Structure formats: structure tokens, C-alpha cells
Amino acid sequence: MKKRRWLGLQIGLVLSCFLCGYGLGEERTAARQKIAQRPNILWISLEDISPDLGCYGDSYAITPHIDRLARQGVLFTNAFSHSGVCAPTRSGVITGMYPTTIGTQHMRANGVPPEYVRCFTEYLRAAGYYCTNDSKTDYQFAAPLTAWDDNRRGAHWRNRPDDKTPFFCVINLTSTHESRIRQPEAAYQRLRSSLPPEKRHDPDQAQVPPYYPDTPVTRSDWAHYADLITATDRRVGKILRDLKQDGLTDRTVVFFWGDHGRGLPRAKRWIYDSGIRVPLVVRWPGHLVPNTRRDDMVCFLDLAPTVLSLAGVTVPRHMQGQVILGPERAPEREFIFAARDRMDEARDIIRAVRDKRFKYIRNFMPELPYAQSIDYMDQMPTMREMRRLHVAGDLNATQQLFFRSTKPVEELYDTQADPHEIRNLAADPQFQGQLQRLRKALDIWSRETGDLGLIPEPILDEVVRPEGRWRTTEQPQITAQDGRVTVSCRTKGASIAYAIGADQSGQRGWKLYTEPITVSSNTRLRVKACRLGYRDSPVVQMVVP
């Protein structure tokens, strides 16, 4: 017991530098006072893609709709994820905080974020936005009822209560996921046949990175990946046409982004640029100069504060990103940071810091090889091809780097001269100044953000969920007087959802409680409390007297 208290104190001290954000009621008041006409906001997110798009200069890509969107808005050339894999990435996107700060950095973890952390969409809902998600969450904790008005396949801005209600709509397109690259041949041929002949990718024309063996298997995977992007580009075009058909183009900020790098070996799951550099395009008619390219360093933690700022909502002080658009745009940052921890069944601890030119990587477990076996990853034909050729001794020196038995403690790359990050400059006397500068930046970031990566995962789990027991959010308490209903919950960090009338079997119909509500007598009221990383409370029902 004493050991557990000590560990809790240690982790508490690491996290104590973060201040709690404003209450949701205060967010609503601030938003109403700050902005009169709020824009609609649409996110179109793709899975497992690097900036392998025509608008980013990729001559192999065929992406006319995304390219047109880029010409109509701003294209960010230095946009990065804080992780090379989906769940930690999305954990940071939805909270505006580093997973390494809130304990959600391990792939397929069940995190328990600190009590002051919320899904940022709660602040939007409190400010009157209709928030929908179609349909992936993958936050490393269950998406609470309070996060979305509608969270399911088919959730859409068209389902909002009226045309005057501003919306925040997320449409996650999963058709570029790594699993689609290796889908059965019959399924792939059906997709390929849906593309006009001139939009099908010839494997012989693929531009294979030098760390891959240049074989028919590798080229086939690359062509499959490119075909998936082209097919998904059509879906992006359909979404934008729907927006135009509804007369909403001029009133809607559109964000297009990919959640991390391409779903191929040494890209997805890694924090080389192939794993964390992502496409990001934003269109905001009348506010952003069309056909603009920005090279400032932006990261996914910036999405939450930027959306809140555009919506007129005060950004909570605990968020670690910054506003990158609009009148509250922050000064440019010098560095972005990324982390890799346990990846499915493979343990590792790797951190990275990057400026516009140099990337520094620190391997905290250098005794482990790069090419650890991960069952899901090893199903990719390119990965199998690499392993086969490694055993046969048929990889060249560059391709063999990935199969070394150990890793260097430090890696340093000049990403302008060496965009594939294959020439480690950490021991080069000419670059010692850059090495020390970036090494110091990483150390400062680790301290200031309370990086939990060096706490063994079982110990971290024991602190936040002792003996593996899930805690349940306490049952909310309801008081009603003269038709005015007040709801509270004793669990710190809890949010409250309520529904009026008939039972709600899913998420739709549940509203976010932020302040006392007025309800007619004899109305049935249902209430539930939620807290990130906890079980939901039981539903409490009452008929308002």
C-alpha cells in the first residue's frame, strides 16, 4: 500500500504542472460573448497516408479532388503527428495533449487520463455546436456519451436539429488503412476495376524508397497503396460536393489530414518522417488566401485548440498544442516532438525532436532491434519480402540497416539532404552542435510535459487502475424544483449526459449537461455520468414533478 501511494505521488508530481481548464459552463458564456457568427467545421481524415499526393509534388499520385482542395486553401508542408500509429495519435487529437503526458502512449492501452482532461468536443457542444463523428474513435479510452451528439457510421452534419446550428463534423475514411494494401486479390481487383484505366497505378513506375528492396512484391504493395488513395480521393470529392450542394462551402472550415504515415514497413509505427509526416490542408473561404503553402512546424496537438479558437471557445490552459489559424494564431514553434512506446506486443521506448531541417532520435532501449516481430505488421507482403531477403543475405547495406541486432542510442538526420533518414550523423564531428541543441530540446520537453515513458507500463497501470480494477463513475444526483433540474456527480473529472423522454438505446439523443435545465412537469429524465478511463455510471431516471 505504501508503495502504491508513493508511485501515485510520483506520477502526480509529474502531472502537477498542468492547470485545469475552464468549466464547461464558463466555456459556453465565453463563446457567446466572443463571436457572433461561428463557422461550421468539417474534418476529413484518412488513415495511414504520408503526403503522397499530387499537391505535395508526388508525380506518381493521382489525387485531383484533394489537389483542388489544396489550391483553394492552405497546404502545410511541415505537419506532423506525435505518434506513428493510430490510437496514440487519436488520443492526442481528441484531448489536445501528448499521450506520454496523460498515460495513453502504449498501443492498445486502456488509459485513465487525469481528471482535468476532456474530449475537446465537449467544449464545442457546451458552446452550442452540433458534433458528429463518422465513425472511428480509437482514443485509448472509450468515447464518452458527452463527446458527441452523434457517434456512429453515417453521422453527418445533415442530421443537426436546424440549419442555424453550427456543426463540427468528422468523417473518417478508413479505405487507405494498411490492411487494405494486403487485402485479398479478388477484393483489390474489384477496387482497381472501379478506377478508370488512366487512374490505375503501374507498379513499374512506383518510386520505391531506398530502404526497401526493389522487387515486384514491394512495387505491388506500393501500387496498391497508391490505388487506395486515388479511390479515396473520389470519396473526398463527394463529401465536398455534398457541402457545396447544401450551400455551406463559404461558411465551413474544411480540414483534410492523415492520421500518421503510410501503412508500410519502417513508416507506420515508426517516428521517422515516413511514419509521422502527414498531409494537412485547410480551406476557409474569405479568411485564408487560396493556393498558399506554409512551412511552419505544426502538429496534431494543434487541431483541438485551433478548432476551439475558430469556434470562439476559450482554449483550456492544460492543452499542449497551439492555435495555427485565425486571429489568435500563435507564433511559430521551433520544434515538434514524437514518441514510440509499446507497439502491440513489441516493447520499445523511442523519442524524437525535429526542426525544419534536423531530426534527433533517442533510443532508450538500444539493445532491441528495429525489426522486432509484430504479428499484424508481419502480414504485409513487403515486410515478408524484407525478412526473406534478409535471411538470404540479399539486402544491400541501406536495406540491411533495419535488421541490425541493436540500435544506436542516438540518431541524427539532415532531412533536407537525406529525406529518407538513412545516414546517421550523430557521431559526425561536423554536426555536434546540432546534436547537442536537439538533445537539450528533447530533455526540456520530457521534463516540461511530464513524459511517462520511462515508468514501466505495469507500474503505470497499477497506479491508475489498482489491481486491475476498473472504477465506475459515481451515480449522478438530481434535484428538481419548480421545473428547474440540477445534476451533479461526486466523481472528479466527470461529465454528465442527459436525455429527455423515451429511452435512448444508443448515443443519439443524449445531451451534454452544463448548467441547470428547465423541464416541464411529468417529463421523464434520464441521466448518466462519464469520466475518461472509468466505467459509466448507472442511468438514473426520474419523472420531473
C-alpha positions as CSV (number, residue, x, y, z in Angstrom):
1,M,0.0,0.0,0.0
2,K,2.8,2.4,0.9
3,K,4.5,1.6,-2.4
4,R,1.3,2.4,-4.3
5,R,0.8,5.7,-2.6
6,W,4.4,6.6,-3.3
7,L,4.0,5.8,-7.0
8,G,0.8,7.8,-7.2
9,L,2.6,10.7,-5.6
10,Q,5.4,10.5,-8.1
11,I,3.1,10.4,-11.1
12,G,1.0,13.2,-9.5
13,L,4.1,15.3,-9.2
14,V,5.0,14.7,-12.8
15,L,1.5,15.9,-13.9
16,S,1.0,18.7,-11.4
17,C,2.5,21.3,-13.6
18,F,-0.7,21.3,-15.7
19,L,-3.6,23.6,-14.7
20,C,-7.2,22.5,-15.1
21,G,-9.2,24.0,-18.0
22,Y,-12.2,26.2,-17.6
23,G,-15.5,24.7,-16.7
24,L,-18.0,23.9,-19.5
25,G,-20.4,26.5,-18.3
26,E,-17.7,29.1,-18.5
27,E,-16.8,27.9,-22.0
28,R,-20.4,28.5,-23.1
29,T,-20.5,32.0,-21.7
30,A,-17.1,32.9,-23.2
31,A,-18.1,31.6,-26.6
32,R,-21.3,33.5,-26.7
33,Q,-19.6,36.8,-25.8
34,K,-16.6,36.3,-28.1
35,I,-18.1,35.5,-31.5
36,A,-21.4,36.3,-33.2
37,Q,-21.3,34.2,-36.3
38,R,-19.4,30.9,-35.9
39,P,-18.1,28.9,-38.8
40,N,-19.0,25.3,-39.4
41,I,-16.0,23.0,-39.2
42,L,-15.5,19.8,-41.2
43,W,-12.7,17.3,-40.7
44,I,-11.9,14.7,-43.4
45,S,-9.4,12.3,-42.1
46,L,-7.7,9.5,-43.9
47,E,-5.8,6.6,-42.4
48,D,-2.2,5.5,-42.9
49,I,-1.1,8.0,-45.6
50,S,2.0,10.1,-45.9
51,P,2.0,13.3,-48.1
52,D,1.9,11.0,-51.2
53,L,-0.4,13.3,-53.0
54,G,-0.2,15.4,-56.2
55,C,-0.5,18.6,-54.3
56,Y,2.7,17.7,-52.3
57,G,4.6,17.1,-55.6
58,D,4.3,13.4,-55.8
59,S,4.3,12.6,-59.6
60,Y,3.0,9.0,-59.0
61,A,-0.1,10.2,-57.2
62,I,-3.5,10.7,-58.8
63,T,-5.5,12.9,-56.4
64,P,-7.5,15.5,-58.3
65,H,-10.0,16.3,-55.6
66,I,-7.5,16.7,-52.8
67,D,-5.3,18.7,-55.1
68,R,-8.2,21.1,-55.9
69,L,-8.9,21.5,-52.2
70,A,-5.2,22.4,-51.6
71,R,-5.4,25.1,-54.4
72,Q,-8.5,26.5,-52.6
73,G,-6.8,26.7,-49.3
74,V,-3.6,26.4,-47.3
75,L,-1.2,23.4,-47.6
76,F,1.1,22.7,-44.6
77,T,4.4,21.3,-45.7
78,N,5.7,20.6,-42.1
79,A,2.7,18.9,-40.4
80,F,3.5,16.0,-38.1
81,S,1.8,13.5,-35.9
82,H,3.2,13.0,-32.4
83,S,3.0,9.2,-33.0
84,G,3.4,6.8,-35.9
85,V,0.3,4.8,-35.2
86,C,-3.4,5.4,-35.0
87,A,-4.6,5.1,-31.3
88,P,-1.9,7.2,-29.6
89,T,-2.3,9.7,-32.4
90,R,-6.1,10.0,-31.9
91,S,-5.7,10.1,-28.2
92,G,-3.7,13.3,-28.6
93,V,-6.0,14.7,-31.3
94,I,-9.2,14.4,-29.1
95,T,-7.6,15.8,-26.0
96,G,-5.0,18.3,-27.3
97,M,-2.4,16.6,-25.1
98,Y,0.6,14.3,-25.6
99,P,-0.3,10.7,-24.9
100,T,3.0,10.5,-23.0
101,T,1.6,13.1,-20.6
102,I,-1.8,11.5,-20.0
103,G,-0.7,7.9,-20.0
104,T,-2.1,6.8,-23.3
105,Q,1.1,6.2,-25.3
106,H,1.1,2.4,-25.5
107,M,-0.6,0.9,-28.5
108,R,-4.0,-0.6,-27.4
109,A,-3.8,0.7,-23.9
110,N,-6.8,1.4,-21.7
111,G,-5.8,4.8,-20.4
112,V,-7.1,6.8,-17.4
113,P,-6.2,10.4,-18.2
114,P,-6.0,12.9,-15.4
115,E,-9.3,14.3,-14.2
116,Y,-8.9,17.7,-15.9
117,V,-8.7,16.1,-19.4
118,R,-11.8,16.0,-21.6
119,C,-12.5,15.3,-25.2
120,F,-12.3,18.8,-26.7
121,T,-15.6,18.3,-28.4
122,E,-17.3,18.7,-25.1
123,Y,-16.3,22.4,-25.1
124,L,-17.8,22.7,-28.6
125,R,-21.0,21.1,-27.5
126,A,-21.2,23.4,-24.5
127,A,-20.9,26.3,-26.9
128,G,-23.8,25.2,-29.0
129,Y,-22.1,23.2,-31.7
130,Y,-23.6,20.0,-33.1
131,C,-20.7,17.5,-33.0
132,T,-20.7,14.3,-35.1
133,N,-18.2,11.6,-35.7
134,D,-18.3,9.0,-38.5
135,S,-17.2,6.8,-37.0
136,K,-13.7,5.8,-35.7
137,T,-12.7,6.9,-32.2
138,D,-9.7,4.7,-31.1
139,Y,-8.8,7.2,-28.3
140,Q,-7.2,4.6,-26.0
141,F,-10.2,5.1,-23.8
142,A,-13.9,4.6,-24.6
143,A,-15.5,7.7,-26.2
144,P,-17.9,9.1,-23.6
145,L,-21.6,9.9,-24.4
146,T,-20.7,13.5,-23.6
147,A,-18.1,13.8,-26.5
148,W,-20.5,13.6,-29.5
149,D,-24.1,14.4,-30.4
150,D,-23.9,11.5,-32.9
151,N,-21.0,9.0,-33.0
152,R,-21.7,6.2,-35.5
153,R,-21.4,5.2,-39.1
154,G,-23.5,7.7,-41.0
155,A,-23.2,10.5,-38.5
156,H,-23.4,13.7,-40.6
157,W,-23.9,17.5,-40.4
158,R,-27.3,17.0,-42.2
159,N,-28.7,15.4,-39.1
160,R,-28.3,18.6,-37.0
161,P,-31.5,20.0,-35.4
162,D,-31.8,23.0,-37.7
163,D,-29.8,24.9,-40.4
164,K,-28.8,27.6,-37.9
165,T,-27.0,25.3,-35.6
166,P,-23.2,25.4,-36.3
167,F,-21.6,22.0,-36.7
168,F,-18.3,20.2,-36.1
169,C,-18.4,17.1,-38.3
170,V,-15.7,14.5,-38.5
171,I,-15.7,12.0,-41.4
172,N,-13.0,9.3,-41.0
173,L,-12.3,7.5,-44.2
174,T,-10.7,4.1,-43.5
175,S,-10.2,2.9,-47.1
176,T,-6.4,3.7,-47.1
177,H,-5.7,1.6,-44.0
178,E,-2.7,-0.8,-44.2
179,S,-5.0,-3.8,-44.1
180,R,-6.4,-2.7,-47.5
181,I,-3.0,-2.8,-49.1
182,R,-2.8,-6.6,-48.3
183,Q,-6.5,-7.3,-48.9
184,P,-7.3,-10.5,-50.9
185,E,-6.5,-10.2,-54.6
186,A,-10.2,-10.5,-55.7
187,A,-11.2,-7.6,-53.4
188,Y,-8.3,-5.5,-54.7
189,Q,-9.1,-6.2,-58.3
190,R,-12.7,-5.1,-57.7
191,L,-11.4,-1.8,-56.4
192,R,-8.9,-1.4,-59.2
193,S,-11.6,-2.1,-61.8
194,S,-13.7,0.8,-60.4
195,L,-10.9,3.2,-61.4
196,P,-10.6,4.4,-65.0
197,P,-7.6,2.8,-66.7
198,E,-5.7,6.1,-66.7
199,K,-6.0,6.3,-62.9
200,R,-4.6,2.9,-62.2
201,H,-1.1,2.8,-60.9
202,D,1.6,0.8,-62.8
203,P,3.9,-0.9,-60.3
204,D,6.8,-0.5,-62.7
205,Q,6.5,3.3,-62.3
206,A,6.5,3.3,-58.5
207,Q,9.2,5.3,-56.7
208,V,10.4,2.8,-54.1
209,P,12.3,4.3,-51.1
210,P,15.9,3.1,-50.9
211,Y,15.3,1.3,-47.6
212,Y,13.0,-1.2,-49.4
213,P,14.3,-3.9,-51.7
214,D,13.2,-3.1,-55.2
215,T,11.3,-6.2,-56.1
216,P,7.9,-7.0,-57.8
217,V,6.4,-7.6,-54.3
218,T,7.4,-4.2,-52.9
219,R,6.3,-2.4,-56.1
220,S,2.9,-4.2,-56.0
221,D,2.3,-3.1,-52.4
222,W,3.2,0.5,-53.3
223,A,0.9,0.5,-56.3
224,H,-1.9,-1.0,-54.2
225,Y,-1.4,1.9,-51.7
226,A,-1.5,4.5,-54.4
227,D,-4.7,3.0,-55.9
228,L,-6.3,3.1,-52.5
229,I,-5.5,6.8,-52.2
230,T,-6.9,7.5,-55.6
231,A,-10.1,5.6,-54.9
232,T,-10.5,7.5,-51.6
233,D,-9.8,10.8,-53.3
234,R,-13.2,10.3,-55.1
235,R,-14.9,10.0,-51.7
236,V,-13.3,13.2,-50.6
237,G,-14.7,14.8,-53.7
238,K,-18.2,13.5,-52.9
239,I,-18.1,15.0,-49.4
240,L,-17.0,18.4,-50.7
241,R,-19.8,18.2,-53.4
242,D,-22.3,17.5,-50.6
243,L,-21.1,20.5,-48.7
244,K,-21.5,22.7,-51.8
245,Q,-24.9,21.3,-52.6
246,D,-26.1,22.3,-49.1
247,G,-24.8,25.8,-49.7
248,L,-22.3,25.5,-46.9
249,T,-18.9,25.9,-48.6
250,D,-18.4,29.6,-47.8
251,R,-19.4,29.1,-44.1
252,T,-17.3,26.0,-43.4
253,V,-13.7,25.5,-42.5
254,V,-12.5,22.2,-44.0
255,F,-9.5,20.3,-42.6
256,F,-8.1,17.4,-44.5
257,W,-5.5,15.3,-42.8
258,G,-4.0,11.8,-42.5
259,D,-3.5,10.3,-39.0
260,H,0.1,9.2,-39.5
261,G,2.5,7.9,-42.2
262,R,1.8,5.3,-44.8
263,G,0.9,1.7,-43.7
264,L,4.1,0.1,-44.9
265,P,7.2,-1.2,-43.0
266,R,9.5,1.4,-41.5
267,A,6.8,4.0,-41.9
268,K,3.7,3.3,-39.8
269,R,4.6,2.6,-36.2
270,W,7.9,4.5,-36.6
271,I,8.8,8.1,-35.8
272,Y,10.9,8.6,-38.9
273,D,9.3,11.2,-41.2
274,S,7.8,8.3,-43.2
275,G,5.8,7.5,-40.0
276,I,4.9,10.9,-38.7
277,R,5.0,13.5,-41.5
278,V,1.4,13.9,-42.7
279,P,-0.7,15.8,-45.2
280,L,-2.7,18.8,-43.8
281,V,-4.8,21.1,-45.9
282,V,-7.2,23.7,-44.6
283,R,-9.8,25.6,-46.7
284,W,-11.6,28.6,-45.2
285,P,-13.1,30.8,-47.8
286,G,-12.7,34.5,-47.2
287,H,-10.2,34.0,-44.4
288,L,-7.3,32.0,-45.9
289,V,-5.5,33.0,-49.1
290,P,-6.1,30.3,-51.6
291,N,-3.2,28.3,-53.0
292,T,-0.9,29.1,-50.1
293,R,1.9,26.9,-48.7
294,R,3.0,27.2,-45.1
295,D,6.3,25.7,-43.8
296,D,5.9,26.4,-40.1
297,M,6.1,23.4,-37.8
298,V,2.6,22.2,-36.8
299,C,1.5,19.1,-35.0
300,F,-1.7,17.2,-34.3
301,L,-2.0,18.6,-30.8
302,D,-2.7,21.9,-32.6
303,L,-6.0,20.7,-34.1
304,A,-8.1,20.9,-30.9
305,P,-7.0,24.4,-29.8
306,T,-7.3,25.7,-33.3
307,V,-10.9,24.4,-33.7
308,L,-11.9,25.8,-30.4
309,S,-10.4,29.2,-31.2
310,L,-12.2,29.3,-34.6
311,A,-15.4,28.4,-32.8
312,G,-14.9,31.3,-30.3
313,V,-14.3,29.0,-27.4
314,T,-11.5,29.8,-24.9
315,V,-8.7,27.2,-25.2
316,P,-8.2,25.3,-21.9
317,R,-4.9,26.1,-20.4
318,H,-3.8,22.5,-20.0
319,M,-3.8,21.8,-23.7
320,Q,-0.3,21.4,-25.1
321,G,-1.0,22.4,-28.7
322,Q,-1.3,25.9,-30.1
323,V,-3.6,27.8,-32.4
324,I,-2.4,27.8,-36.0
325,L,-5.2,29.6,-37.8
326,G,-7.3,32.7,-37.3
327,P,-6.9,35.9,-35.2
328,E,-5.4,34.0,-32.2
329,R,-2.7,32.3,-34.2
330,A,0.3,31.6,-32.1
331,P,3.9,32.4,-33.0
332,E,5.7,29.7,-34.9
333,R,7.3,27.0,-32.8
334,E,10.9,25.8,-33.4
335,F,10.4,22.0,-32.7
336,I,7.9,19.2,-32.9
337,F,8.2,16.0,-30.8
338,A,7.1,12.4,-31.3
339,A,7.2,9.2,-29.3
340,R,7.0,5.4,-29.8
341,D,6.4,3.1,-26.9
342,R,4.9,-0.4,-26.8
343,M,3.6,-1.3,-30.2
344,D,1.1,-4.1,-29.9
345,E,3.2,-7.0,-28.4
346,A,6.6,-5.3,-29.0
347,R,8.1,-3.2,-26.3
348,D,10.3,-0.2,-27.1
349,I,10.9,3.4,-26.0
350,I,11.9,5.9,-28.6
351,R,11.6,9.7,-28.7
352,A,12.2,12.3,-31.4
353,V,12.5,16.0,-31.9
354,R,12.6,17.8,-35.2
355,D,13.0,21.3,-36.5
356,K,12.6,22.3,-40.2
357,R,15.8,20.5,-41.1
358,F,17.3,18.2,-38.5
359,K,15.8,15.2,-36.7
360,Y,17.2,13.8,-33.5
361,I,16.1,10.3,-32.2
362,R,16.9,8.8,-28.9
363,N,16.5,5.0,-28.4
364,F,16.0,4.2,-24.8
365,M,16.2,0.5,-25.4
366,P,19.1,0.2,-27.9
367,E,19.5,-3.4,-27.0
368,L,16.4,-4.2,-29.0
369,P,16.5,-4.5,-32.8
370,Y,14.4,-2.3,-35.1
371,A,12.8,-5.3,-36.8
372,Q,11.0,-6.8,-33.8
373,S,8.3,-9.2,-34.9
374,I,4.8,-7.7,-34.6
375,D,2.2,-10.2,-35.9
376,Y,-0.2,-7.6,-37.5
377,M,2.7,-5.8,-39.2
378,D,4.3,-9.0,-40.4
379,Q,1.3,-9.8,-42.6
380,M,2.3,-7.1,-45.1
381,P,3.9,-8.7,-48.2
382,T,6.6,-6.1,-48.2
383,M,7.6,-6.9,-44.7
384,R,7.7,-10.6,-45.5
385,E,9.8,-9.9,-48.6
386,M,12.3,-7.9,-46.5
387,R,12.6,-10.7,-43.9
388,R,13.0,-13.3,-46.6
389,L,15.8,-11.3,-48.4
390,H,17.5,-10.5,-45.1
391,V,17.7,-14.3,-44.2
392,A,19.0,-14.9,-47.7
393,G,21.6,-12.2,-47.4
394,D,20.2,-10.4,-50.4
395,L,19.7,-6.9,-48.9
396,N,22.1,-4.0,-49.7
397,A,23.7,-2.0,-47.0
398,T,20.9,0.6,-46.8
399,Q,18.2,-2.0,-46.6
400,Q,20.1,-4.1,-44.1
401,L,20.1,-1.2,-41.5
402,F,16.6,-2.1,-40.4
403,F,17.8,-5.6,-39.5
404,R,20.7,-4.7,-37.2
405,S,20.7,-6.6,-33.9
406,T,20.8,-3.4,-31.9
407,K,20.0,0.2,-32.3
408,P,22.3,3.2,-31.8
409,V,21.5,5.2,-28.7
410,E,21.2,8.4,-30.7
411,E,20.3,9.2,-34.3
412,L,20.7,12.5,-36.1
413,Y,19.5,13.2,-39.7
414,D,19.7,16.1,-42.1
415,T,16.2,15.7,-43.5
416,Q,16.9,18.1,-46.4
417,A,20.0,16.3,-47.6
418,D,18.7,12.9,-46.5
419,P,14.9,12.8,-46.6
420,H,14.7,9.0,-46.1
421,E,16.8,9.3,-42.9
422,I,19.3,6.6,-43.6
423,R,22.6,8.4,-42.9
424,N,23.0,8.8,-39.1
425,L,25.1,11.9,-38.3
426,A,25.2,11.5,-34.6
427,A,28.9,10.6,-34.5
428,D,29.9,13.2,-37.2
429,P,32.1,16.0,-35.6
430,Q,30.6,18.4,-38.1
431,F,27.1,18.1,-36.6
432,Q,27.9,18.0,-32.9
433,G,26.4,21.5,-32.4
434,Q,23.0,20.3,-33.9
435,L,23.2,17.1,-31.8
436,Q,23.6,19.0,-28.6
437,R,21.0,21.5,-29.4
438,L,18.3,18.9,-30.2
439,R,19.4,16.7,-27.4
440,K,18.8,19.6,-25.0
441,A,15.4,20.4,-26.6
442,L,14.2,16.8,-26.1
443,D,15.3,16.8,-22.4
444,I,13.4,20.0,-21.7
445,W,10.3,18.7,-23.5
446,S,10.4,15.5,-21.5
447,R,10.6,17.4,-18.2
448,E,8.0,20.0,-19.1
449,T,5.4,17.6,-20.5
450,G,5.9,15.0,-17.7
451,D,6.8,12.2,-20.1
452,L,5.7,8.9,-18.5
453,G,7.5,6.7,-20.9
454,L,10.2,5.6,-18.5
455,I,7.7,4.4,-16.0
456,P,7.2,0.7,-16.8
457,E,3.7,0.1,-18.1
458,P,2.6,-2.4,-15.4
459,I,3.5,0.1,-12.7
460,L,1.7,2.9,-14.5
461,D,-1.3,0.6,-14.9
462,E,-1.3,-0.3,-11.2
463,V,-1.3,3.4,-10.2
464,V,-4.2,4.4,-12.4
465,R,-6.2,1.1,-12.0
466,P,-5.1,-0.6,-8.8
467,E,-5.1,-4.4,-9.0
468,G,-6.6,-4.1,-12.5
469,R,-10.0,-3.0,-11.1
470,W,-12.0,-0.6,-13.3
471,R,-13.5,2.3,-11.4
472,T,-17.1,3.3,-12.1
473,T,-18.2,6.9,-12.2
474,E,-20.5,7.6,-9.3
475,Q,-24.2,7.8,-9.9
476,P,-25.3,11.4,-10.6
477,Q,-27.6,13.2,-8.2
478,I,-30.6,15.0,-9.5
479,T,-32.6,17.8,-7.7
480,A,-35.7,19.4,-9.2
481,Q,-37.7,22.4,-8.0
482,D,-40.3,24.2,-9.9
483,G,-39.3,22.6,-13.2
484,R,-35.6,23.5,-12.8
485,V,-33.3,20.5,-12.7
486,T,-29.8,20.5,-11.3
487,V,-27.5,17.5,-11.8
488,S,-24.2,16.8,-10.1
489,C,-21.6,14.0,-9.7
490,R,-19.1,13.4,-6.9
491,T,-16.5,11.8,-9.2
492,K,-13.8,14.3,-10.0
493,G,-13.5,14.9,-13.7
494,A,-16.9,13.5,-14.5
495,S,-19.1,14.9,-17.3
496,I,-22.9,14.4,-17.4
497,A,-25.2,13.4,-20.2
498,Y,-29.0,13.6,-20.1
499,A,-31.9,12.5,-22.3
500,I,-35.5,13.6,-22.2
501,G,-38.4,11.4,-22.9
502,A,-38.2,7.8,-24.2
503,D,-35.2,5.5,-23.6
504,Q,-32.2,6.2,-25.7
505,S,-30.6,2.9,-26.8
506,G,-27.5,4.5,-28.5
507,Q,-25.7,7.8,-28.3
508,R,-28.2,9.9,-30.3
509,G,-30.5,12.0,-28.2
510,W,-28.1,12.3,-25.2
511,K,-27.2,15.9,-24.5
512,L,-24.3,17.4,-22.6
513,Y,-25.3,18.8,-19.2
514,T,-23.5,22.1,-18.5
515,E,-26.0,24.1,-16.4
516,P,-29.4,23.7,-14.8
517,I,-32.1,22.8,-17.3
518,T,-35.8,23.7,-17.4
519,V,-38.1,20.7,-17.9
520,S,-41.9,20.5,-18.0
521,S,-43.6,18.6,-15.2
522,N,-44.3,14.9,-15.7
523,T,-41.4,14.7,-18.1
524,R,-39.2,11.6,-17.9
525,L,-35.5,12.5,-17.5
526,R,-32.6,10.1,-17.8
527,V,-29.1,11.0,-16.6
528,K,-25.7,9.3,-16.8
529,A,-22.2,10.4,-15.7
530,C,-19.0,9.6,-17.6
531,R,-15.3,10.0,-16.8
532,L,-12.4,9.1,-19.2
533,G,-11.0,5.7,-18.3
534,Y,-13.9,4.8,-16.0
535,R,-17.0,2.8,-16.5
536,D,-20.1,4.9,-17.0
537,S,-22.4,5.4,-14.0
538,P,-25.7,3.6,-14.0
539,V,-28.5,5.5,-15.6
540,V,-30.6,7.5,-13.2
541,Q,-34.3,8.1,-14.1
542,M,-36.9,10.4,-12.7
543,V,-40.2,11.9,-13.6
544,V,-39.9,15.6,-13.0
545,P,-42.6,16.7,-10.6
